[in-house]
């Protein structure tokens, strides 16, 4: 089935959120990074502006900035209304104290992405691609990050999760996935399935707490490192 923009609810996160979601250090930010399923996040634009090396991939990137912006505008208030109706499921803090503040943070992040997108696409920093297949050579990256996609949707199934993570490990020597919860705030059963699969292949997998929690209980990432030696 062809990928359709009508299926997508674009919702971009900020550079600061990426740093905290993935517990990124200055050393991490200096590595060759792949952002997988990044959507309209600000991370690529801001890291590039800081001199970093990053490629983002998402099927969303087959569309133009204008088309993506139209879809953002069509979905924006609906997402905020859904958040408002489920406020108890989130951790409100000084960084994001209200639903309205959340809207401002998300809108600013997505505007940063939109301003950078067309130039970044020409520079091949935004690549239209989707898991489980990735159009990158083996070992192209030092670190692959996957935010709010894997583990979030149980309908994707075990095989999709395993194949996706194995492919991420093909192109990067370290993979970090956040969060480990499904949309219903239950831990995904595929976390243990993926850990079992990658450890059987000789990789090292560890659940690590991170300094970020917006969805209640979503404060851990899965870190998988390449086969030692």
Beta strands, then each sheet from edge to edge (+ up, - down):
strand 1: 32-36
strand 2: 53-57
strand 3: 126-127
strand 4: 143-147
strand 5: 174-178
strand 6: 204-209
strand 7: 220-225
sheet 1: 3+ 2+ 1+ 4+ 5+ 7- 6+
end
